[in-house]
Amino acid sequence: MIALGLNDLDLGFAFDTAWNREDQTIALNELSLTGANLVDVKLSGSLGKVSERVFSLKPAEALIAGTAIVVKNLNLNVLDSGLTDLVLTSVAKEQGTDAATIRPVFASLAQGTIVSFLVGAAEAQNVGKAVSKFIAGTAKSLSINLTAKEEPGLTLDDFMTAEDDPTQLIGKVNISASAE
């Protein structure tokens, strides 16, 4: 942080969830980190197959029940209040240039990477464009939504498979993004 010129940080966080015993769901209302004059990052969404056993005081029972949890949807919202400028200025300085010069390069690189990673997903171009606008600085907020296409949601096995081949998740989710 000091390398970015930050000597003082004013940080805050929030964690707000609600378990619905009857539906066996957890609403992740907010998991957020705020850095004054830097960035606000908020994650929300919903999880399914969350039985009462997840909260067991017996670690083995809680662990087994936890492996059954599924991800139904996730929403990521980022509001840039200066962090991107600080990071790009630092990177540009290392390369002997300025942030204005490298910003469009990084924006194009991010767009190309996302589109190639999401190849086959109908939303690939829109997600790539939104992230590119955000990195380019023409948008200060970025929202990304990921929703499982089928019930009950994305399983632990889905994520483990994605470790070796992330493209395995593409056909199992709807993904959208916007930048403003």
N, C-alpha and C positions, 0 to 999 in steps of 0.2 A: 504494500500500500504506500509505503514511503517513496518507492520508486515512481509511483504515479503522482506524487506530490501531495499525498494525503497524510497529514500529521494527526488529525482528529477525525473520528468517525462518530456520527450520530445514527445509531442503528435501532430498529425496532422490529418486533416480530409478532405474529398472531398465529394461533392454532385453535381452530374451532371445528369440532366434529359432533355428529349426533348419530347414535346407534338406534336403529329401529328394530327391536327384538322380533316383532311379528313378521316383518318383511325380510329380516336377516340382512339388513343393509347398513352401511355407514355412509352418511352424507359428509363428505369433506367440504365443509362450508368455506373454510379458508385456512391455508397454510401459506403464510406470507413473510417476506423479509423486506424491510424498507430501509433504505440508506438515504438520509436527507441530502438533497442536491446531487444524488447519484442515480438511484434506481429503485423502483418498486416492482417486486416480483410476487405474483399471487397464483397459487395452484388451488383448484377446486375440482370437485368431481364426486363420483359415487362408486362404492365398492359393494359387491354382493357376496352371498354365501358366508356371511359373518355370523356364525352361531354363538351362542352363549359360552361355548367351550373355549372360544378365542380368549376370553377373559379369565380363564381358569388360573388358580394359584399353583397348579401343577404344571411346571414348565413343559414337560413332554406332551401333555394333553393340549396345552395352548399352542405349542409348535405344530402339532399335527393338524389342529383345527385351522391354524393360520395358513397352512399350505393349500387349503381349499378355497381361500378368498379369491374372488375374481374382480377384475377392473371393468366396470361398466362404461365409464367415461372419465376423461380428464380435461380440464381447461387450464391453460397457462396464459396469464396476462402479464406483460412486461411493459412498464412505463419508464423510458429512459429520461433521466433528468440530468445527465452529464457524464455517466460512467463510460459510455461508448466513446465520447470525445477524449476522455482521459486515456483510455486504453489505446485508441488509435493514434493519439499523439505520442504515446510512449513507443509504440511499435514503429511509427514513422521515424522517430528520432533515431532508433537503432539502425534503420535502413538509410539514414541520411536524407530524408525527405520530410514532407509534412502530411498531416492527417487528411487534408483536402485532396491530396494526390492519391493516397492509398485507399481512401474510403470507397470510391467506385470499383476499384480492383477487388477489394474484399467482398463488396456487395455482389458483384458478378460471380466471384468464386463460390460464395455461399449459395447463390441461386442455382448454379450449375451442379454443385454437389447434391443439393436437395432434389433437384429434378432427376438426376441420375440414380439417386438412392431410392426415390419413390417411383421409379419407372414402372409403368403398368397401372399406377393409381390415377384415376381420372382427375384428382385434385392436385397432382404434382406441380403443374405450371402455376396454379394460384398460390400454393404454399411457397414455392420458390420465389415468386414475385413479391409476396408479402414480406418474407424475411429479407429479401434484397432491398426493398424500400426502407425497412427498419435500419439495416446496417448502413445504407447510403445516407441516412439522416433526413430523408424526405418524409419520414413518419417517425413519431416519437413513441407510439404505442404499438405493440404487437400482441395479437391474440391467436392462440393455436388451440383447436379443439380436436380431441381424439375420442371417437365413440365406437365401441365394439359393435360389429354388424349383427352378431347373433347372440342370443341368450345362452348361457347366463352371463357371458362376458369373457374377457381374456384371462386365461388360467396361468398358473405358475409354469406349467409345461410350455405354454405359448412363449413366455418370456425366456425360458431356458433355451428353447429352440432358436429364438432370435439372437441369442448370444453368438451362435456360430453363423447364423444366416439371418440378418435383420430383415431381409426382404420377405421372410415368412410371415411377418405381421401385416404386411401391406394389404393382402386380400382379406384380412380379418377385421379391418377397421375402416371407418370413414374419418378422414382427416380434413380439416379446413383451417384456413388462416386468414387473418385480415390485418392490415396495418394502416394506421391513421396518423 
